[in-house]
Amino acid sequence: MIGACLALFLAASASAEEVLVSAAASLKDVLEAAAPAFEKREPGVQLVFNLGASGQLRMQVENGAPVDAFLSAGVSDMDALERKGLLLPGTRADVAGNALVLIRSRARPPRVWRVDDLALKGVSRVAMVNPVTSPAGRYARQALEKRGLYDKLKGKLIFAENVRQVLDYVARDEADAGFVYKTDALIEPKAELVETVPPDAHEPILYPAAALKTGKNPDGAKKFVEYLRSKQGAALFRRHGFR
């Protein structure tokens, strides 16, 4: 009986030291690289990542998910949580920036050389993230609307859940081209960058981070956000292609 109680106590203690971080899927690689350095800096703390589209992650928090820290690929989802009073005061900060790019598969002769080519008859499938649930999709829609292309492409668009799914569609040649972040394009050898979308074609691509009131480990969440804001965190983002 004592042994069972001790096991339960130790399990509860271990769980209490976890920091659950919900983050945009485009941050997968940089966060996986950040985890060992942070956990070495904060012994006894373990990071657990929940990756996905920023809008879907925000809704999970709003519905009561016990998330300790949130990293969004756009300011609007963080703004929504802040308006609802779910952020720990003084913890919000923009930790990185990115660029939107158009990519194509290396598996076939090129059909797309620039964004305007997406309207050509030979191009039938264009992948992008759903603009309803993800900032990446919203940026892509804004860029296409600015060029007068979004309505023309509606019959060609394939909506994905997140940028990594778009990357996968293009890499497997299931789409003629797709919109992802520059940092995603850099990690996929089966896809090549076609064009970097001008930054004035969409709202700024920023990654805000904040500790949340919904979590079980506010101290750990604050420390992790502070780490991302530090010189070491900034250097890590730069090494992974972020601005």
C-alpha positions in Angstrom: 0.0 0.0 0.0 2.8 2.4 0.9 4.6 1.5 -2.3 1.5 2.2 -4.3 1.0 5.6 -2.6 4.6 6.5 -3.2 4.3 5.6 -6.9 1.3 7.8 -7.2 3.1 10.7 -5.4 6.1 10.4 -7.7 4.0 10.2 -10.8 2.1 13.4 -9.7 5.4 15.1 -9.0 6.8 14.2 -12.4 3.6 15.4 -14.1 3.7 18.7 -12.2 7.1 19.5 -13.7 5.9 19.1 -17.2 5.4 22.2 -19.3 2.7 21.7 -21.9 3.4 23.9 -24.9 0.9 24.3 -27.7 2.7 25.7 -30.8 2.3 26.3 -34.5 3.4 23.3 -36.6 6.0 25.5 -38.4 7.9 25.7 -35.1 8.4 21.9 -34.8 12.1 21.7 -35.6 13.3 24.8 -33.6 11.3 23.7 -30.5 12.7 20.2 -30.7 16.2 21.8 -30.8 15.3 24.1 -27.9 14.0 21.4 -25.6 17.4 19.8 -24.6 19.0 23.2 -24.0 16.1 24.5 -21.9 15.7 21.2 -19.9 19.5 21.3 -19.1 19.1 24.9 -18.0 16.0 24.0 -15.8 16.7 20.5 -14.3 13.6 18.6 -13.5 11.4 20.4 -16.1 10.2 18.5 -19.1 8.7 20.2 -22.2 5.7 18.5 -23.9 4.7 19.9 -27.3 1.3 19.9 -28.9 1.7 21.1 -32.5 -0.9 22.1 -35.0 -2.6 25.1 -36.7 -2.6 28.2 -34.5 -6.4 28.7 -34.7 -7.2 25.1 -33.7 -4.7 25.3 -30.8 -6.3 28.6 -29.7 -9.7 27.0 -29.6 -8.4 24.1 -27.5 -7.2 26.7 -25.0 -10.5 28.5 -25.0 -12.3 25.2 -24.4 -10.3 24.5 -21.3 -7.2 22.6 -22.4 -4.6 22.7 -19.6 -1.9 24.4 -21.8 1.0 26.1 -20.0 2.4 28.2 -22.9 1.2 29.1 -26.4 3.2 30.0 -29.5 1.2 31.2 -32.4 2.2 31.8 -36.0 0.3 35.0 -36.0 -0.8 37.8 -33.6 -4.6 37.4 -34.1 -4.9 34.1 -32.2 -2.8 35.4 -29.3 -4.8 38.6 -29.3 -8.0 36.5 -29.0 -6.6 34.8 -25.9 -5.5 38.0 -24.4 -8.9 39.6 -24.9 -10.4 36.7 -22.9 -7.9 37.3 -20.1 -6.2 33.9 -20.5 -2.5 35.2 -20.7 -0.4 35.5 -17.7 0.3 39.3 -17.5 3.7 40.5 -18.7 4.7 37.2 -20.4 3.6 38.0 -24.0 6.5 38.6 -26.5 7.2 38.3 -30.2 10.0 35.8 -30.4 10.5 35.3 -34.2 9.5 36.2 -37.7 9.2 34.4 -41.0 8.5 34.8 -44.7 5.8 33.2 -46.9 7.1 31.3 -50.0 5.7 29.4 -52.9 7.3 25.9 -53.4 7.0 23.3 -56.1 8.0 19.6 -56.3 11.4 18.5 -57.7 9.8 15.3 -59.0 8.6 16.7 -62.3 9.6 19.3 -64.9 8.7 22.8 -63.5 5.2 24.1 -64.3 5.3 27.0 -61.9 8.0 29.7 -62.0 6.2 32.5 -60.0 2.9 33.0 -58.1 1.2 34.3 -61.2 1.7 31.0 -63.0 -0.7 29.3 -60.6 -3.5 30.6 -62.9 -2.1 28.7 -65.9 -4.2 25.8 -67.3 -1.5 23.3 -66.8 -1.6 23.9 -63.0 -4.4 22.0 -61.4 -3.6 21.7 -57.7 -2.4 24.4 -55.3 -1.9 23.6 -51.7 -2.3 26.1 -48.8 -3.4 25.9 -45.2 -7.0 26.5 -44.4 -7.2 30.3 -43.9 -10.0 29.8 -41.4 -7.9 27.9 -38.9 -4.3 29.0 -39.6 -2.3 32.3 -40.0 -0.3 30.6 -42.8 -3.5 30.2 -44.8 -4.6 33.7 -44.1 -1.2 35.1 -45.3 -1.5 33.1 -48.5 -5.0 34.2 -49.1 -4.1 37.9 -48.6 -1.1 37.5 -51.0 -3.3 35.9 -53.7 -6.1 38.5 -53.2 -3.6 41.3 -53.6 -2.6 39.8 -57.0 -6.3 39.2 -58.0 -5.8 35.5 -58.0 -7.7 34.0 -55.1 -11.1 33.8 -56.8 -9.5 32.5 -60.0 -7.8 29.7 -58.1 -10.7 28.5 -56.0 -11.3 25.4 -58.1 -7.6 24.4 -57.7 -7.0 25.0 -54.0 -6.3 22.1 -51.7 -6.7 23.1 -48.0 -4.4 21.5 -45.5 -4.5 21.5 -41.7 -1.1 23.0 -41.3 2.1 24.0 -43.2 3.8 20.6 -42.7 0.9 19.0 -44.5 1.2 21.4 -47.4 4.9 20.6 -47.5 4.1 16.9 -47.6 1.6 17.4 -50.5 4.2 19.2 -52.6 7.1 16.8 -51.7 5.0 13.8 -52.7 3.9 15.6 -55.9 0.3 15.6 -54.9 0.1 19.3 -55.6 1.7 21.4 -58.3 2.7 24.0 -55.8 2.0 25.2 -52.3 2.4 28.1 -49.9 4.5 27.4 -46.8 6.9 29.4 -44.5 10.5 29.8 -45.7 11.7 27.8 -42.7 9.6 24.8 -43.9 10.9 25.0 -47.4 14.5 24.9 -46.2 14.1 21.4 -44.6 12.4 19.5 -47.5 14.9 18.3 -50.2 12.0 17.1 -52.4 10.6 20.6 -52.8 12.2 23.8 -54.1 11.5 27.4 -53.5 9.8 29.3 -56.4 9.2 32.7 -55.0 9.3 34.6 -51.8 6.1 36.5 -51.3 6.8 40.3 -50.7 6.2 41.1 -47.0 3.8 43.9 -47.9 1.5 41.4 -49.6 0.1 40.2 -46.3 0.1 41.1 -42.6 3.4 40.7 -40.8 4.4 37.1 -40.0 5.2 37.2 -36.3 5.4 34.4 -33.7 4.1 35.7 -30.3 4.7 33.5 -27.2 3.0 33.7 -23.8 2.4 31.8 -20.6 -1.2 30.9 -20.0 -3.5 31.0 -16.9 -5.0 27.7 -18.1 -1.9 25.6 -17.3 -0.7 23.6 -14.3 2.9 24.9 -14.4 2.9 28.7 -14.6 6.4 29.0 -13.3 7.8 26.6 -15.9 5.8 28.3 -18.7 7.2 31.7 -17.7 10.8 30.3 -17.7 10.3 28.8 -21.1 9.0 32.0 -22.7 11.9 33.9 -21.0 14.3 31.4 -22.6 12.8 31.9 -26.0 13.2 35.7 -25.6 16.9 35.3 -24.4 20.0 35.7 -26.6 20.3 31.9 -26.7 16.7 31.5 -27.9 17.1 34.2 -30.5 20.2 32.6 -31.8 18.4 29.2 -32.1 15.6 30.8 -34.1 18.1 32.4 -36.5 19.9 29.0 -37.0 16.6 27.5 -38.1 16.0 30.3 -40.7 13.6 32.5 -38.7 14.0 36.2 -38.6 
